[in-house]
Amino acid sequence: MNYSVGQVAGFAGVTVRTLHHYDDIGLLVPSERSHAGHRRYSDTDLDRLQQILFYRQLGFPLDEVAALLDDPDADPRAHLRRQHELLTARIEKLRKMAAAVEHAMEARTMGLNLTPEERFEVFGDNDPEQYAEEVEERWGDTDEYADSQRRTASYTKEDWKRIQAEAADWGERYGALMAAGEPPAGEAAMTLAEEHRQHICTWFYECSYEIHRCLGEMYVSDERFKAFYDVLRPGLAEHLRDAIVANAARHTS
């Protein structure tokens, strides 16, 4: 099998111009040319393009990508292992940052019972109070905010760790659901959307289906929330928003 430059651009989500540039600089030279001189890419070329895009996503400049891929001592499995390690480290860092942002925005008092040492043990290098003013400005006059303030004021470090553990477990299961191709309006997705709502009800405030729908929209429109969910799996924020809408509809119709 071989593919045209347009087909490869569609597969990889890059522009034809990008592929032409990679060819011009010798980074990805198509294995074949048609009788008319058009570029034709093999499966081996696609494998190399995948590696290029992995490294580019990780921030490597093109000259370093070329050096890595053309290293005679490296094999494809070594590249995959290295990329996996780099991606895992980045995901873990982003997960910690995004978790701190989300919990801070949901409850101003998150961490008030913690010592400074304990606060950074739980939240890493992110101050959970940094969005306190924004949270109060947006929701300070609501019953839900007052309820969240009352409940979280008594939470201990162990409580917050349990909250985070439950959220992480839910996130893994939701990511697996998406990987299996479950639609947002399917029973499995709606069940996890309801679990998401119940988590908020249990730990923060009584989250009605209408409020849950509003949260779902915010998870997509606010880039900080979107980053939190999309770190778990790309597209999760929008998938969850749609599952929340479907779940609310089946309970309120």
N, C-alpha and C positions, 0 to 999 in steps of 0.2 A: 504494500500500500504506500502511496505517496500523496501528498496534499498540496494544494495551491497556497500561495501566500495569504489569500483572502480567507481560506478555510482555517489556516493555522491562527490567523489573527482572531477569528471568531472563537476557536477553541480556547485560546489562552487569555482572551480579554485584553489584548494589546492592539495597537494600531499597525496597519501595514507599513506606515512610515518607520515605526520602531523596528520592525523586522528588517526593513531595508537597511537601516542604520547598523543593526547588529551584523548584517552581511558585509557592509562596507568596511567595518573595522575588524572583521575576521572573527568576531565573537560567536556567530552562528551562521555558518556558510551552508546553504542547502546542499544536500547530497547530489541532487540532480537538477538538470535544466531540461525544459521541454524543447522540442524542435524549434519552437519560436523564441527560445531564450528565456522563457518564464521560469521562475524559481519553483522547485518541487521539493517538498520536505518529507523525509522518511520518519518512521517511528523512532529511530535513534536520534534524529534531529529534535523530535518533540521531547524526548527524554532530556536532552541538553537544554532545551528552552525552559523546561520545568525547573532544572537546577539553576539556571540564570535568574529566573523570576523569584525563586526562593531566596537566593542571596541578595537580590535587589531589594526585596521586601524587608530584609534584615539590615539594610542600609549600606551594603558593600558597594563601592564605586565599580564601574565597569572594568577598569584595568585590573583590580583585585579579583573580580569574578573570573576574568580570563585566566589569570595566573593560577587560581584555585582549580579551575576545571581542566586546565592543561598540564597540571602537575602529574608527571608520569608515575609517581609513587602512590597516588590517590586512586581509589576505586569508587564506583557509585555508592556502595554501601557506606563507605567512610564519609562521603558527602552527606548522605541522609542522616547518619548518626550525628554529625556535627550540627546540621541544621536543626535536628530535633532538640538537641541540647540548648542551642541558642533560642529557639522558639519557646521551649518550656520555661527557660529562665525569664524571658520577656513576658510570657503569659502570667506567670506567678507574680511578677512585679506589678503588672497592670491589674490583676485580680485584687491584690491587696489595696492598691490605690483606689480602685473603683468601689470596693466594698466600704472603705472608709467614707467616701463621698456619699454613697447611697444612705448608709445608716445615719450619717450626720444630717442629711437633708430630711430624713424621716423623723428624727427626734433630736431636738436641740440639746437635750441634757445627756446625750449619749456619752458615757465616760465620766460623768461628774463625780461618781464615787471612787474613781480610780486615782491612785497616786500617779505622778508624772511618769515614773518608771513603768507602772502597770499599763498606762495609756499607750505608751510606745511599744510595749510588748504585744498588745492586742492589735494595734493599728499600724505598726511599722513606723515609717517616717511621716505619716500623714496625721495632721491635727484634726480630730473629729469635730472640733468647735469652729473650724474656719468658715463654715457656711451657716452658722447659727443665726446671724443677723438676717440673711436672706430667708431662712426658714421662717423666722418669726414674722418678717414682713409679709410673706406670702400667705401664711396659714395661722398667724398668731391669734386671730379673732374667731377661730373656729372651735367647735366643741371637740373635734377630733384632735386638734393640737393640744388642747387642755388635757384631754384624756391621756394622750401620749406623754405629756409632761409629768402627769401624776404617776403613771405606771413606771416609767423609766427612771424616775428619781430614786427608786429603791433598788434598782438592778445592781448586781455585783459583777465583778470581772467574770466569774463563772457563768452568770446569766448571759452576758454578751458573747462569750465563747460558744455557748449552746446555740444562741441565735445564729451566729455565723456558721456553725457546723450544720444546722438545719438548712440554712440557705444554700450552703455549698452542696449538700446532698441533693437538694431539689434541683440545683443547677445542673449537676451531672446527669440526673435522670431526664431533665428536659432536653439537654443536649443529645442524649442517646435517642430520645423520641424523635428529634429532628433528623438525626442520622438515619433512622429507620424509615424516613419519608412520611411520617404521620402528618396529616393536614391539620391546620389550626382548629378547624371546626369538627375534628374527629373526637371521639369519646376520650381517648387517651390524653390529648392535649387539653381538652376542657377540664378533665379531672385534675391535671396538674395546675391549671389556671385557678381552679377552686382551692386547691391546696395553698397556692400562693396567697389568695385572699384570706384564707383562714390563718395563715402565718401572721399576717398583719393584724388580724382581729385578736389573736392570742397574745401578741407581744406589744402592740402599739395602741391601736384604737379600733373601734367598731367600723370596719370597712364595708360600706354598703356596695351593692353591685354598681350603682351609679358612680360612687367614688372610685371603685376599682376600674371602671371604664375610663375615667379621667386620668387615673394613674397610668393606664396602658398607653394612652395618647402621649403622656409626658415622657414615658420611657422611650418613645420614638423621636419626639420633637426636641427634647433636651439632650444635647450631645453627651453630657456627663452620665446620664442614666443609660443612654444608648451604648456608650462605651462599656459600662458595667456589664450589660447583658451580652453584647456582641463579643466580648472577650471570652465568654463561656462557649459561644459558637456564633460565627458570623450569621447575621440575619435573625438572631434569637429575639431581639427587641421587637421587631415587627411581627414575627410569628407569635410571640406571647401576646402582643396587643390584640391580634386577631382572635386568639384563643380566649382572651378575657372577654371580648365583645360577644363571641359565640356563647360562652358560658353564662354571661349575664342575660343574654336573650332567652336561653332555655329555662332560666330560673325566674324570669320576670314576665315572660309572655303569658 
